[in-house]
Amino acid sequence: MRPDILVSDVNGGAILAVEVKARRGVDSKWAQHLRRNLSAHGAFVAPEYFMVVTTDEAFLVDVATEHCP
């Protein structure tokens, strides 16, 4: 499985994986849980940052710290 959107730096290295979900009413904890599940099941290895874009929100997760402001 590949992320919906993969953002790369000028050297071609992946820096951001983006998943787009048609969900409403989710929070940052849900986004963190989704990233952990995708990673744990080997869906894809997230680069430095992981973003979930939903119908009404966007969440950016720093993979190294699991912080989602």
N, C-alpha and C positions, 0 to 999 in steps of 0.2 A: 504494500500500500504506500502511496505517496501522498504528501500533504497537498491540499487544494492549491496552494500558492507557495512557492519557494523563492525567497529573495536571496540573491548572491552578492558578494562584494566584487570589486573590480578584477580580482584574481580568480573568480569563479567559485570561491568557497561559500558554502551556505551559511547565512547569518540569521535568517528568520524563516520559520515554518508557520504557515497560516492554515487553519482549518475554518471553514465556513459552515455554520449550522443554522438551520431554520428552527430555532428555539426561542422562546420568550421566558422572561422571569428567572433567568439563571444569575448566579453571582460569581465572584472571583474564586471561591472555593470549588465550585463546579468546574471552572476552567482549569484549575490546578489538577483536579482529579482526572479530568479528561486527558491532560497531557501525561500524567503518570500512567494511566491505563494504556494509552497508545504506545508509550515507551516500553512498558513492562511486557506487552504482548508482541513487541518487535515490529509494530506497524511501521514505524520509521524512527530513526534516531534524530531527535530534535537538535538543531544547531543551538547557538548561544541564546536565542530568544524563540518563544513560541507564542503565537497569537490565535485567539479564538474570536471570530466575528459572528455574532448572532443577529437575529432580526432587529434587536433594539440596543445592543451593547457591543463593545469590543474589549477584550481582556488581553493584556500583554504579560507574559510570564517570563521572568528571568530564570532560565533553566538551572544555572549554577546555584542560585539561592532559593529557588521556588517562590520568589517574591512576586506578587501580583498586585500592583498598586491600584 
